[in-house]
Amino acid sequence: MDRNEEGDDSTIYRVVVNHEEQYSIWPIDRENAPGWKDAGKSGTKAECLAYINEVWTDMRPLSLRKQMDAAAKRRT
């Protein structure tokens, strides 16, 4: 059985977030990729993905949200 199959993954992950408030998971035993910081959650892949699903409710990058909010304010 391949180690990467969902049921056999014993890797512990951490949730990471970038400057655009986009989320991902990263193996806990590896240094974060440049530009990504810890979001304060770690656990199994399923636990981390469930956390992301709960907190990442607006998939638009932060810069796009700010641009759209500014455009909406200019129209009012």
PQR file with spaces between the fields and no chain letter, atoms N, CA, C, O and H, PARSE charges and radii, in Angstrom:
ATOM       1  N    MET     1       0.853   -1.193    0.000 -0.4000 1.5000
ATOM       2  CA   MET     1       0.000    0.000    0.000 -0.0000 2.0000
ATOM       3  C    MET     1       0.884    1.236    0.000  0.5500 1.7000
ATOM       4  O    MET     1       1.864    1.292    0.742 -0.5500 1.4000
ATOM       5  N    ASP     2       0.562    2.203   -0.800 -0.4000 1.5000
ATOM       6  CA   ASP     2       1.315    3.441   -0.910 -0.0000 2.0000
ATOM       7  C    ASP     2       1.148    4.281    0.351  0.5500 1.7000
ATOM       8  O    ASP     2       0.028    4.452    0.831 -0.5500 1.4000
ATOM       9  H    ASP     2      -0.234    2.158   -1.403  0.4000 1.0000
ATOM      10  N    ARG     3       2.248    4.810    0.896 -0.4000 1.5000
ATOM      11  CA   ARG     3       2.215    5.608    2.131 -0.0000 2.0000
ATOM      12  C    ARG     3       1.368    6.859    1.986  0.5500 1.7000
ATOM      13  O    ARG     3       0.830    7.351    2.978 -0.5500 1.4000
ATOM      14  H    ARG     3       3.159    4.671    0.506  0.4000 1.0000
ATOM      15  N    ASN     4       1.237    7.383    0.783 -0.4000 1.5000
ATOM      16  CA   ASN     4       0.499    8.620    0.561 -0.0000 2.0000
ATOM      17  C    ASN     4      -1.007    8.426    0.492  0.5500 1.7000
ATOM      18  O    ASN     4      -1.749    9.403    0.391 -0.5500 1.4000
ATOM      19  H    ASN     4       1.675    6.983   -0.023  0.4000 1.0000
ATOM      20  N    GLU     5      -1.467    7.195    0.544 -0.4000 1.5000
ATOM      21  CA   GLU     5      -2.912    6.986    0.533 -0.0000 2.0000
ATOM      22  C    GLU     5      -3.514    7.563    1.800  0.5500 1.7000
ATOM      23  O    GLU     5      -2.915    7.483    2.873 -0.5500 1.4000
ATOM      24  H    GLU     5      -0.864    6.402    0.626  0.4000 1.0000
ATOM      25  N    GLU     6      -4.683    8.136    1.679 -0.4000 1.5000
ATOM      26  CA   GLU     6      -5.338    8.885    2.756 -0.0000 2.0000
ATOM      27  C    GLU     6      -5.331    8.140    4.092  0.5500 1.7000
ATOM      28  O    GLU     6      -4.959    8.722    5.111 -0.5500 1.4000
ATOM      29  H    GLU     6      -5.170    8.201    0.808  0.4000 1.0000
ATOM      30  N    GLY     7      -5.726    6.891    4.109 -0.4000 1.5000
ATOM      31  CA   GLY     7      -5.853    6.154    5.361 -0.0000 2.0000
ATOM      32  C    GLY     7      -4.544    5.764    5.997  0.5500 1.7000
ATOM      33  O    GLY     7      -4.529    5.416    7.178 -0.5500 1.4000
ATOM      34  H    GLY     7      -6.028    6.418    3.281  0.4000 1.0000
ATOM      35  N    ASP     8      -3.442    5.806    5.274 -0.4000 1.5000
ATOM      36  CA   ASP     8      -2.152    5.328    5.770 -0.0000 2.0000
ATOM      37  C    ASP     8      -1.187    6.474    6.056  0.5500 1.7000
ATOM      38  O    ASP     8      -0.023    6.214    6.360 -0.5500 1.4000
ATOM      39  H    ASP     8      -3.454    6.089    4.315  0.4000 1.0000
ATOM      40  N    ASP     9      -1.614    7.705    5.974 -0.4000 1.5000
ATOM      41  CA   ASP     9      -0.741    8.859    6.166 -0.0000 2.0000
ATOM      42  C    ASP     9      -0.613    9.155    7.653  0.5500 1.7000
ATOM      43  O    ASP     9      -1.552    9.651    8.276 -0.5500 1.4000
ATOM      44  H    ASP     9      -2.560    7.916    5.727  0.4000 1.0000
ATOM      45  N    SER    10       0.548    8.851    8.221 -0.4000 1.5000
ATOM      46  CA   SER    10       0.768    9.101    9.648 -0.0000 2.0000
ATOM      47  C    SER    10       1.497   10.422    9.875  0.5500 1.7000
ATOM      48  O    SER    10       1.884   10.728   11.002 -0.5500 1.4000
ATOM      49  H    SER    10       1.311    8.448    7.715  0.4000 1.0000
ATOM      50  N    THR    11       1.685   11.198    8.828 -0.4000 1.5000
ATOM      51  CA   THR    11       2.371   12.486    8.928 -0.0000 2.0000
ATOM      52  C    THR    11       1.549   13.457    9.763  0.5500 1.7000
ATOM      53  O    THR    11       0.327   13.524    9.631 -0.5500 1.4000
ATOM      54  H    THR    11       1.370   10.949    7.912  0.4000 1.0000
ATOM      55  N    ILE    12       2.228   14.205   10.620 -0.4000 1.5000
ATOM      56  CA   ILE    12       1.587   15.285   11.363 -0.0000 2.0000
ATOM      57  C    ILE    12       1.871   16.570   10.587  0.5500 1.7000
ATOM      58  O    ILE    12       3.008   16.846   10.204 -0.5500 1.4000
ATOM      59  H    ILE    12       3.220   14.150   10.727  0.4000 1.0000
ATOM      60  N    TYR    13       0.827   17.334   10.368 -0.4000 1.5000
ATOM      61  CA   TYR    13       0.922   18.566    9.588 -0.0000 2.0000
ATOM      62  C    TYR    13       0.647   19.778   10.470  0.5500 1.7000
ATOM      63  O    TYR    13       0.126   19.656   11.579 -0.5500 1.4000
ATOM      64  H    TYR    13      -0.096   17.110   10.680  0.4000 1.0000
ATOM      65  N    ARG    14       1.005   20.939    9.956 -0.4000 1.5000
ATOM      66  CA   ARG    14       0.601   22.199   10.569 -0.0000 2.0000
ATOM      67  C    ARG    14      -0.104   23.015    9.491  0.5500 1.7000
ATOM      68  O    ARG    14       0.186   22.888    8.301 -0.5500 1.4000
ATOM      69  H    ARG    14       1.428   21.038    9.055  0.4000 1.0000
ATOM      70  N    VAL    15      -1.022   23.843    9.931 -0.4000 1.5000
ATOM      71  CA   VAL    15      -1.702   24.751    9.015 -0.0000 2.0000
ATOM      72  C    VAL    15      -0.843   25.998    8.905  0.5500 1.7000
ATOM      73  O    VAL    15      -0.379   26.542    9.908 -0.5500 1.4000
ATOM      74  H    VAL    15      -1.258   23.945   10.897  0.4000 1.0000
ATOM      75  N    VAL    16      -0.639   26.440    7.675 -0.4000 1.5000
ATOM      76  CA   VAL    16       0.148   27.644    7.422 -0.0000 2.0000
ATOM      77  C    VAL    16      -0.694   28.622    6.606  0.5500 1.7000
ATOM      78  O    VAL    16      -1.638   28.237    5.917 -0.5500 1.4000
ATOM      79  H    VAL    16      -1.016   25.999    6.861  0.4000 1.0000
ATOM      80  N    VAL    17      -0.326   29.884    6.706 -0.4000 1.5000
ATOM      81  CA   VAL    17      -1.065   30.943    6.013 -0.0000 2.0000
ATOM      82  C    VAL    17      -0.051   31.919    5.421  0.5500 1.7000
ATOM      83  O    VAL    17       1.010   32.146    6.002 -0.5500 1.4000
ATOM      84  H    VAL    17       0.441   30.197    7.267  0.4000 1.0000
ATOM      85  N    ASN    18      -0.381   32.493    4.267 -0.4000 1.5000
ATOM      86  CA   ASN    18       0.536   33.453    3.643 -0.0000 2.0000
ATOM      87  C    ASN    18      -0.003   34.879    3.790  0.5500 1.7000
ATOM      88  O    ASN    18      -1.039   35.100    4.418 -0.5500 1.4000
ATOM      89  H    ASN    18      -1.243   32.309    3.795  0.4000 1.0000
ATOM      90  N    HIS    19       0.706   35.831    3.209 -0.4000 1.5000
ATOM      91  CA   HIS    19       0.337   37.251    3.344 -0.0000 2.0000
ATOM      92  C    HIS    19      -0.994   37.581    2.676  0.5500 1.7000
ATOM      93  O    HIS    19      -1.576   38.628    2.956 -0.5500 1.4000
ATOM      94  H    HIS    19       1.547   35.652    2.699  0.4000 1.0000
ATOM      95  N    GLU    20      -1.483   36.714    1.804 -0.4000 1.5000
ATOM      96  CA   GLU    20      -2.775   36.918    1.139 -0.0000 2.0000
ATOM      97  C    GLU    20      -3.904   36.203    1.893  0.5500 1.7000
ATOM      98  O    GLU    20      -5.032   36.121    1.407 -0.5500 1.4000
ATOM      99  H    GLU    20      -1.010   35.863    1.576  0.4000 1.0000
ATOM     100  N    GLU    21      -3.583   35.685    3.092 -0.4000 1.5000
ATOM     101  CA   GLU    21      -4.529   34.958    3.937 -0.0000 2.0000
ATOM     102  C    GLU    21      -5.072   33.706    3.234  0.5500 1.7000
ATOM     103  O    GLU    21      -6.244   33.356    3.374 -0.5500 1.4000
ATOM     104  H    GLU    21      -2.666   35.751    3.487  0.4000 1.0000
ATOM     105  N    GLN    22      -4.197   33.048    2.484 -0.4000 1.5000
ATOM     106  CA   GLN    22      -4.503   31.771    1.857 -0.0000 2.0000
ATOM     107  C    GLN    22      -3.891   30.680    2.734  0.5500 1.7000
ATOM     108  O    GLN    22      -2.786   30.847    3.249 -0.5500 1.4000
ATOM     109  H    GLN    22      -3.245   33.333    2.371  0.4000 1.0000
ATOM     110  N    TYR    23      -4.593   29.580    2.903 -0.4000 1.5000
ATOM     111  CA   TYR    23      -4.178   28.519    3.812 -0.0000 2.0000
ATOM     112  C    TYR    23      -3.670   27.301    3.067  0.5500 1.7000
ATOM     113  O    TYR    23      -4.049   27.041    1.925 -0.5500 1.4000
ATOM     114  H    TYR    23      -5.491   29.444    2.484  0.4000 1.0000
ATOM     115  N    SER    24      -2.801   26.559    3.743 -0.4000 1.5000
ATOM     116  CA   SER    24      -2.289   25.296    3.234 -0.0000 2.0000
ATOM     117  C    SER    24      -1.846   24.445    4.421  0.5500 1.7000
ATOM     118  O    SER    24      -1.892   24.894    5.567 -0.5500 1.4000
ATOM     119  H    SER    24      -2.493   26.770    4.671  0.4000 1.0000
ATOM     120  N    ILE    25      -1.417   23.221    4.143 -0.4000 1.5000
ATOM     121  CA   ILE    25      -0.840   22.398    5.197 -0.0000 2.0000
ATOM     122  C    ILE    25       0.597   22.072    4.822  0.5500 1.7000
ATOM     123  O    ILE    25       0.954   22.036    3.645 -0.5500 1.4000
ATOM     124  H    ILE    25      -1.379   22.856    3.213  0.4000 1.0000
ATOM     125  N    TRP    26       1.415   21.835    5.843 -0.4000 1.5000
ATOM     126  CA   TRP    26       2.827   21.586    5.651 -0.0000 2.0000
ATOM     127  C    TRP    26       3.269   20.560    6.691  0.5500 1.7000
ATOM     128  O    TRP    26       2.851   20.655    7.845 -0.5500 1.4000
ATOM     129  H    TRP    26       1.125   21.865    6.800  0.4000 1.0000
ATOM     130  N    PRO    27       4.092   19.591    6.327 -0.5600 1.5000
ATOM     131  CA   PRO    27       4.571   18.616    7.327  0.2800 2.0000
ATOM     132  C    PRO    27       5.256   19.334    8.489  0.5500 1.7000
ATOM     133  O    PRO    27       6.066   20.238    8.284 -0.5500 1.4000
ATOM     134  N    ILE    28       4.925   18.927    9.690 -0.4000 1.5000
ATOM     135  CA   ILE    28       5.408   19.635   10.883 -0.0000 2.0000
ATOM     136  C    ILE    28       6.920   19.531   11.054  0.5500 1.7000
ATOM     137  O    ILE    28       7.532   20.379   11.703 -0.5500 1.4000
ATOM     138  H    ILE    28       4.266   18.193    9.857  0.4000 1.0000
ATOM     139  N    ASP    29       7.520   18.498   10.475 -0.4000 1.5000
ATOM     140  CA   ASP    29       8.963   18.323   10.644 -0.0000 2.0000
ATOM     141  C    ASP    29       9.786   19.078    9.593  0.5500 1.7000
ATOM     142  O    ASP    29      11.008   18.942    9.551 -0.5500 1.4000
ATOM     143  H    ASP    29       7.023   17.809    9.948  0.4000 1.0000
ATOM     144  N    ARG    30       9.130   19.861    8.757 -0.4000 1.5000
ATOM     145  CA   ARG    30       9.834   20.646    7.739 -0.0000 2.0000
ATOM     146  C    ARG    30       9.666   22.135    8.021  0.5500 1.7000
ATOM     147  O    ARG    30       8.632   22.570    8.528 -0.5500 1.4000
ATOM     148  H    ARG    30       8.136   19.972    8.791  0.4000 1.0000
ATOM     149  N    GLU    31      10.680   22.895    7.693 -0.4000 1.5000
ATOM     150  CA   GLU    31      10.616   24.346    7.846 -0.0000 2.0000
ATOM     151  C    GLU    31       9.565   24.896    6.884  0.5500 1.7000
ATOM     152  O    GLU    31       9.431   24.413    5.760 -0.5500 1.4000
ATOM     153  H    GLU    31      11.520   22.541    7.281  0.4000 1.0000
ATOM     154  N    ASN    32       8.830   25.898    7.325 -0.4000 1.5000
ATOM     155  CA   ASN    32       7.821   26.511    6.451 -0.0000 2.0000
ATOM     156  C    ASN    32       8.469   27.033    5.176  0.5500 1.7000
ATOM     157  O    ASN    32       9.614   27.485    5.175 -0.5500 1.4000
ATOM     158  H    ASN    32       8.939   26.290    8.238  0.4000 1.0000
ATOM     159  N    ALA    33       7.709   26.959    4.100 -0.4000 1.5000
ATOM     160  CA   ALA    33       8.165   27.538    2.846 -0.0000 2.0000
ATOM     161  C    ALA    33       8.246   29.056    3.014  0.5500 1.7000
ATOM     162  O    ALA    33       7.502   29.621    3.816 -0.5500 1.4000
ATOM     163  H    ALA    33       6.779   26.592    4.101  0.4000 1.0000
ATOM     164  N    PRO    34       9.128   29.721    2.281 -0.5600 1.5000
ATOM     165  CA   PRO    34       9.230   31.183    2.381  0.2800 2.0000
ATOM     166  C    PRO    34       7.869   31.848    2.138  0.5500 1.7000
ATOM     167  O    PRO    34       7.147   31.501    1.202 -0.5500 1.4000
ATOM     168  N    GLY    35       7.542   32.805    2.999 -0.4000 1.5000
ATOM     169  CA   GLY    35       6.294   33.544    2.852 -0.0000 2.0000
ATOM     170  C    GLY    35       5.107   32.930    3.582  0.5500 1.7000
ATOM     171  O    GLY    35       4.012   33.491    3.558 -0.5500 1.4000
ATOM     172  H    GLY    35       8.128   33.087    3.758  0.4000 1.0000
ATOM     173  N    TRP    36       5.306   31.802    4.221 -0.4000 1.5000
ATOM     174  CA   TRP    36       4.225   31.128    4.942 -0.0000 2.0000
ATOM     175  C    TRP    36       4.543   31.119    6.429  0.5500 1.7000
ATOM     176  O    TRP    36       5.692   30.909    6.820 -0.5500 1.4000
ATOM     177  H    TRP    36       6.196   31.346    4.241  0.4000 1.0000
ATOM     178  N    LYS    37       3.520   31.348    7.269 -0.4000 1.5000
ATOM     179  CA   LYS    37       3.713   31.331    8.727 -0.0000 2.0000
ATOM     180  C    LYS    37       2.679   30.401    9.349  0.5500 1.7000
ATOM     181  O    LYS    37       1.646   30.104    8.750 -0.5500 1.4000
ATOM     182  H    LYS    37       2.587   31.519    6.952  0.4000 1.0000
ATOM     183  N    ASP    38       2.979   29.952   10.557 -0.4000 1.5000
ATOM     184  CA   ASP    38       2.066   29.056   11.267 -0.0000 2.0000
ATOM     185  C    ASP    38       0.746   29.746   11.561  0.5500 1.7000
ATOM     186  O    ASP    38       0.713   30.924   11.916 -0.5500 1.4000
ATOM     187  H    ASP    38       3.818   30.194   11.044  0.4000 1.0000
ATOM     188  N    ALA    39      -0.344   28.998   11.410 -0.4000 1.5000
ATOM     189  CA   ALA    39      -1.677   29.523   11.701 -0.0000 2.0000
ATOM     190  C    ALA    39      -2.171   29.050   13.066  0.5500 1.7000
ATOM     191  O    ALA    39      -3.266   29.425   13.488 -0.5500 1.4000
ATOM     192  H    ALA    39      -0.317   28.041   11.121  0.4000 1.0000
ATOM     193  N    GLY    40      -1.376   28.229   13.764 -0.4000 1.5000
ATOM     194  CA   GLY    40      -1.731   27.826   15.111 -0.0000 2.0000
ATOM     195  C    GLY    40      -2.457   26.504   15.240  0.5500 1.7000
ATOM     196  O    GLY    40      -2.970   26.193   16.316 -0.5500 1.4000
ATOM     197  H    GLY    40      -0.487   27.924   13.421  0.4000 1.0000
ATOM     198  N    LYS    41      -2.517   25.721   14.188 -0.4000 1.5000
ATOM     199  CA   LYS    41      -3.195   24.423   14.241 -0.0000 2.0000
ATOM     200  C    LYS    41      -2.263   23.362   13.680  0.5500 1.7000
ATOM     201  O    LYS    41      -1.618   23.577   12.654 -0.5500 1.4000
ATOM     202  H    LYS    41      -2.101   25.973   13.315  0.4000 1.0000
ATOM     203  N    SER    42      -2.190   22.213   14.354 -0.4000 1.5000
ATOM     204  CA   SER    42      -1.446   21.073   13.822 -0.0000 2.0000
ATOM     205  C    SER    42      -2.223   19.808   14.135  0.5500 1.7000
ATOM     206  O    SER    42      -3.070   19.793   15.027 -0.5500 1.4000
ATOM     207  H    SER    42      -2.714   22.039   15.187  0.4000 1.0000
ATOM     208  N    GLY    43      -1.932   18.753   13.402 -0.4000 1.5000
ATOM     209  CA   GLY    43      -2.595   17.470   13.602 -0.0000 2.0000
ATOM     210  C    GLY    43      -2.507   16.623   12.354  0.5500 1.7000
ATOM     211  O    GLY    43      -1.631   16.821   11.512 -0.5500 1.4000
ATOM     212  H    GLY    43      -1.244   18.765   12.677  0.4000 1.0000
ATOM     213  N    THR    44      -3.418   15.680   12.241 -0.4000 1.5000
ATOM     214  CA   THR    44      -3.456   14.841   11.053 -0.0000 2.0000
ATOM     215  C    THR    44      -3.878   15.680    9.854  0.5500 1.7000
ATOM     216  O    THR    44      -4.348   16.809   10.000 -0.5500 1.4000
ATOM     217  H    THR    44      -4.130   15.518   12.925  0.4000 1.0000
ATOM     218  N    LYS    45      -3.702   15.113    8.681 -0.4000 1.5000
ATOM     219  CA   LYS    45      -4.112   15.812    7.465 -0.0000 2.0000
ATOM     220  C    LYS    45      -5.593   16.151    7.527  0.5500 1.7000
ATOM     221  O    LYS    45      -5.990   17.271    7.205 -0.5500 1.4000
ATOM     222  H    LYS    45      -3.320   14.196    8.563  0.4000 1.0000
ATOM     223  N    ALA    46      -6.406   15.194    7.939 -0.4000 1.5000
ATOM     224  CA   ALA    46      -7.855   15.414    8.013 -0.0000 2.0000
ATOM     225  C    ALA    46      -8.203   16.516    9.015  0.5500 1.7000
ATOM     226  O    ALA    46      -9.074   17.342    8.742 -0.5500 1.4000
ATOM     227  H    ALA    46      -6.084   14.284    8.201  0.4000 1.0000
ATOM     228  N    GLU    47      -7.539   16.537   10.163 -0.4000 1.5000
ATOM     229  CA   GLU    47      -7.808   17.570   11.168 -0.0000 2.0000
ATOM     230  C    GLU    47      -7.427   18.949   10.650  0.5500 1.7000
ATOM     231  O    GLU    47      -8.162   19.917   10.845 -0.5500 1.4000
ATOM     232  H    GLU    47      -6.831   15.866   10.384  0.4000 1.0000
ATOM     233  N    CYS    48      -6.279   19.036    9.992 -0.4000 1.5000
ATOM     234  CA   CYS    48      -5.831   20.328    9.464 -0.0000 2.0000
ATOM     235  C    CYS    48      -6.742   20.817    8.341  0.5500 1.7000
ATOM     236  O    CYS    48      -7.071   22.001    8.277 -0.5500 1.4000
ATOM     237  H    CYS    48      -5.682   18.250    9.833  0.4000 1.0000
ATOM     238  N    LEU    49      -7.146   19.916    7.463 -0.4000 1.5000
ATOM     239  CA   LEU    49      -8.040   20.314    6.378 -0.0000 2.0000
ATOM     240  C    LEU    49      -9.418   20.717    6.915  0.5500 1.7000
ATOM     241  O    LEU    49     -10.050   21.625    6.377 -0.5500 1.4000
ATOM     242  H    LEU    49      -6.879   18.953    7.514  0.4000 1.0000
ATOM     243  N    ALA    50      -9.879   20.051    7.964 -0.4000 1.5000
ATOM     244  CA   ALA    50     -11.157   20.436    8.577 -0.0000 2.0000
ATOM     245  C    ALA    50     -11.055   21.831    9.179  0.5500 1.7000
ATOM     246  O    ALA    50     -11.985   22.629    9.062 -0.5500 1.4000
ATOM     247  H    ALA    50      -9.365   19.313    8.401  0.4000 1.0000
ATOM     248  N    TYR    51      -9.932   22.129    9.822 -0.4000 1.5000
ATOM     249  CA   TYR    51      -9.719   23.462   10.389 -0.0000 2.0000
ATOM     250  C    TYR    51      -9.727   24.529    9.288  0.5500 1.7000
ATOM     251  O    TYR    51     -10.365   25.572    9.430 -0.5500 1.4000
ATOM     252  H    TYR    51      -9.176   21.481    9.917  0.4000 1.0000
ATOM     253  N    ILE    52      -9.018   24.260    8.198 -0.4000 1.5000
ATOM     254  CA   ILE    52      -8.984   25.206    7.083 -0.0000 2.0000
ATOM     255  C    ILE    52     -10.390   25.423    6.533  0.5500 1.7000
ATOM     256  O    ILE    52     -10.786   26.554    6.252 -0.5500 1.4000
ATOM     257  H    ILE    52      -8.499   23.412    8.082  0.4000 1.0000
ATOM     258  N    ASN    53     -11.130   24.351    6.385 -0.4000 1.5000
ATOM     259  CA   ASN    53     -12.504   24.449    5.882 -0.0000 2.0000
ATOM     260  C    ASN    53     -13.368   25.327    6.787  0.5500 1.7000
ATOM     261  O    ASN    53     -14.277   26.011    6.316 -0.5500 1.4000
ATOM     262  H    ASN    53     -10.808   23.432    6.614  0.4000 1.0000
ATOM     263  N    GLU    54     -13.082   25.301    8.066 -0.4000 1.5000
ATOM     264  CA   GLU    54     -13.843   26.078    9.051 -0.0000 2.0000
ATOM     265  C    GLU    54     -13.468   27.559    9.031  0.5500 1.7000
ATOM     266  O    GLU    54     -14.343   28.419    9.137 -0.5500 1.4000
ATOM     267  H    GLU    54     -12.344   24.745    8.448  0.4000 1.0000
ATOM     268  N    VAL    55     -12.174   27.864    8.896 -0.4000 1.5000
ATOM     269  CA   VAL    55     -11.728   29.255    9.045 -0.0000 2.0000
ATOM     270  C    VAL    55     -11.556   30.007    7.737  0.5500 1.7000
ATOM     271  O    VAL    55     -11.622   31.236    7.727 -0.5500 1.4000
ATOM     272  H    VAL    55     -11.464   27.165    8.810  0.4000 1.0000
ATOM     273  N    TRP    56     -11.336   29.304    6.631 -0.4000 1.5000
ATOM     274  CA   TRP    56     -11.091   29.971    5.356 -0.0000 2.0000
ATOM     275  C    TRP    56     -12.404   30.049    4.598  0.5500 1.7000
ATOM     276  O    TRP    56     -12.673   29.246    3.705 -0.5500 1.4000
ATOM     277  H    TRP    56     -11.282   28.305    6.639  0.4000 1.0000
ATOM     278  N    THR    57     -13.207   31.020    4.966 -0.4000 1.5000
ATOM     279  CA   THR    57     -14.565   31.128    4.424 -0.0000 2.0000
ATOM     280  C    THR    57     -14.640   31.980    3.165  0.5500 1.7000
ATOM     281  O    THR    57     -15.621   31.898    2.425 -0.5500 1.4000
ATOM     282  H    THR    57     -12.988   31.673    5.691  0.4000 1.0000
ATOM     283  N    ASP    58     -13.632   32.786    2.911 -0.4000 1.5000
ATOM     284  CA   ASP    58     -13.605   33.622    1.709 -0.0000 2.0000
ATOM     285  C    ASP    58     -12.318   33.295    0.955  0.5500 1.7000
ATOM     286  O    ASP    58     -11.230   33.682    1.380 -0.5500 1.4000
ATOM     287  H    ASP    58     -12.835   32.852    3.512  0.4000 1.0000
ATOM     288  N    MET    59     -12.444   32.594   -0.148 -0.4000 1.5000
ATOM     289  CA   MET    59     -11.283   32.084   -0.872 -0.0000 2.0000
ATOM     290  C    MET    59     -10.531   33.167   -1.660  0.5500 1.7000
ATOM     291  O    MET    59      -9.439   32.915   -2.167 -0.5500 1.4000
ATOM     292  H    MET    59     -13.328   32.279   -0.494  0.4000 1.0000
ATOM     293  N    ARG    60     -11.104   34.353   -1.761 -0.4000 1.5000
ATOM     294  CA   ARG    60     -10.422   35.411   -2.501 -0.0000 2.0000
ATOM     295  C    ARG    60      -9.172   35.860   -1.748  0.5500 1.7000
ATOM     296  O    ARG    60      -9.210   35.988   -0.525 -0.5500 1.4000
ATOM     297  H    ARG    60     -11.992   34.558   -1.349  0.4000 1.0000
ATOM     298  N    PRO    61      -8.062   36.102   -2.453 -0.5600 1.5000
ATOM     299  CA   PRO    61      -6.869   36.626   -1.800  0.2800 2.0000
ATOM     300  C    PRO    61      -7.178   37.971   -1.133  0.5500 1.7000
ATOM     301  O    PRO    61      -8.054   38.711   -1.583 -0.5500 1.4000
ATOM     302  N    LEU    62      -6.455   38.273   -0.067 -0.4000 1.5000
ATOM     303  CA   LEU    62      -6.656   39.515    0.686 -0.0000 2.0000
ATOM     304  C    LEU    62      -6.584   40.745   -0.214  0.5500 1.7000
ATOM     305  O    LEU    62      -7.403   41.654   -0.080 -0.5500 1.4000
ATOM     306  H    LEU    62      -5.744   37.672    0.299  0.4000 1.0000
ATOM     307  N    SER    63      -5.624   40.785   -1.122 -0.4000 1.5000
ATOM     308  CA   SER    63      -5.489   41.964   -1.997 -0.0000 2.0000
ATOM     309  C    SER    63      -6.722   42.156   -2.876  0.5500 1.7000
ATOM     310  O    SER    63      -7.133   43.289   -3.124 -0.5500 1.4000
ATOM     311  H    SER    63      -4.958   40.047   -1.231  0.4000 1.0000
ATOM     312  N    LEU    64      -7.309   41.071   -3.343 -0.4000 1.5000
ATOM     313  CA   LEU    64      -8.523   41.176   -4.156 -0.0000 2.0000
ATOM     314  C    LEU    64      -9.704   41.647   -3.313  0.5500 1.7000
ATOM     315  O    LEU    64     -10.498   42.474   -3.762 -0.5500 1.4000
ATOM     316  H    LEU    64      -6.975   40.150   -3.141  0.4000 1.0000
ATOM     317  N    ARG    65      -9.823   41.121   -2.085 -0.4000 1.5000
ATOM     318  CA   ARG    65     -10.911   41.569   -1.197 -0.0000 2.0000
ATOM     319  C    ARG    65     -10.803   43.068   -0.934  0.5500 1.7000
ATOM     320  O    ARG    65     -11.806   43.782   -0.967 -0.5500 1.4000
ATOM     321  H    ARG    65      -9.178   40.450   -1.721  0.4000 1.0000
ATOM     322  N    LYS    66      -9.586   43.542   -0.672 -0.4000 1.5000
ATOM     323  CA   LYS    66      -9.383   44.976   -0.418 -0.0000 2.0000
ATOM     324  C    LYS    66      -9.732   45.801   -1.653  0.5500 1.7000
ATOM     325  O    LYS    66     -10.379   46.843   -1.539 -0.5500 1.4000
ATOM     326  H    LYS    66      -8.772   42.962   -0.645  0.4000 1.0000
ATOM     327  N    GLN    67      -9.311   45.345   -2.831 -0.4000 1.5000
ATOM     328  CA   GLN    67      -9.606   46.054   -4.081 -0.0000 2.0000
ATOM     329  C    GLN    67     -11.112   46.109   -4.329  0.5500 1.7000
ATOM     330  O    GLN    67     -11.633   47.151   -4.726 -0.5500 1.4000
ATOM     331  H    GLN    67      -8.785   44.499   -2.924  0.4000 1.0000
ATOM     332  N    MET    68     -11.803   45.021   -4.104 -0.4000 1.5000
ATOM     333  CA   MET    68     -13.245   44.981   -4.322 -0.0000 2.0000
ATOM     334  C    MET    68     -13.989   45.855   -3.306  0.5500 1.7000
ATOM     335  O    MET    68     -14.970   46.515   -3.647 -0.5500 1.4000
ATOM     336  H    MET    68     -11.379   44.174   -3.781  0.4000 1.0000
ATOM     337  N    ASP    69     -13.512   45.852   -2.057 -0.4000 1.5000
ATOM     338  CA   ASP    69     -14.138   46.719   -1.042 -0.0000 2.0000
ATOM     339  C    ASP    69     -13.950   48.193   -1.396  0.5500 1.7000
ATOM     340  O    ASP    69     -14.879   48.986   -1.242 -0.5500 1.4000
ATOM     341  H    ASP    69     -12.715   45.316   -1.780  0.4000 1.0000
ATOM     342  N    ALA    70     -12.759   48.571   -1.869 -0.4000 1.5000
ATOM     343  CA   ALA    70     -12.502   49.952   -2.247 -0.0000 2.0000
ATOM     344  C    ALA    70     -13.385   50.358   -3.432  0.5500 1.7000
ATOM     345  O    ALA    70     -13.923   51.465   -3.461 -0.5500 1.4000
ATOM     346  H    ALA    70     -12.004   47.927   -1.995  0.4000 1.0000
ATOM     347  N    ALA    71     -13.531   49.461   -4.399 -0.4000 1.5000
ATOM     348  CA   ALA    71     -14.371   49.759   -5.558 -0.0000 2.0000
ATOM     349  C    ALA    71     -15.831   49.930   -5.151  0.5500 1.7000
ATOM     350  O    ALA    71     -16.528   50.794   -5.683 -0.5500 1.4000
ATOM     351  H    ALA    71     -13.095   48.562   -4.375  0.4000 1.0000
ATOM     352  N    ALA    72     -16.292   49.114   -4.214 -0.4000 1.5000
ATOM     353  CA   ALA    72     -17.675   49.205   -3.750 -0.0000 2.0000
ATOM     354  C    ALA    72     -17.897   50.521   -3.012  0.5500 1.7000
ATOM     355  O    ALA    72     -18.963   51.122   -3.149 -0.5500 1.4000
ATOM     356  H    ALA    72     -15.726   48.412   -3.781  0.4000 1.0000
ATOM     357  N    LYS    73     -16.920   50.985   -2.232 -0.4000 1.5000
ATOM     358  CA   LYS    73     -17.051   52.258   -1.512 -0.0000 2.0000
ATOM     359  C    LYS    73     -17.077   53.442   -2.471  0.5500 1.7000
ATOM     360  O    LYS    73     -17.755   54.437   -2.217 -0.5500 1.4000
ATOM     361  H    LYS    73     -16.054   50.497   -2.121  0.4000 1.0000
ATOM     362  N    ARG    74     -16.339   53.334   -3.570 -0.4000 1.5000
ATOM     363  CA   ARG    74     -16.331   54.424   -4.556 -0.0000 2.0000
ATOM     364  C    ARG    74     -17.671   54.545   -5.258  0.5500 1.7000
ATOM     365  O    ARG    74     -18.048   55.639   -5.679 -0.5500 1.4000
ATOM     366  H    ARG    74     -15.788   52.526   -3.776  0.4000 1.0000
ATOM     367  N    ARG    75     -18.397   53.446   -5.393 -0.4000 1.5000
ATOM     368  CA   ARG    75     -19.707   53.468   -6.072 -0.0000 2.0000
ATOM     369  C    ARG    75     -20.804   54.009   -5.181  0.5500 1.7000
ATOM     370  O    ARG    75     -21.862   54.387   -5.684 -0.5500 1.4000
ATOM     371  H    ARG    75     -18.091   52.558   -5.051  0.4000 1.0000
ATOM     372  N    THR    76     -20.593   54.059   -3.886 -0.4000 1.5000
ATOM     373  CA   THR    76     -21.661   54.543   -2.992 -0.0000 2.0000
ATOM     374  C    THR    76     -21.486   55.995   -2.627  0.5500 1.7000
ATOM     375  O    THR    76     -22.298   56.548   -1.886 -0.5500 1.4000
ATOM     376  H    THR    76     -19.734   53.752   -3.478  0.4000 1.0000
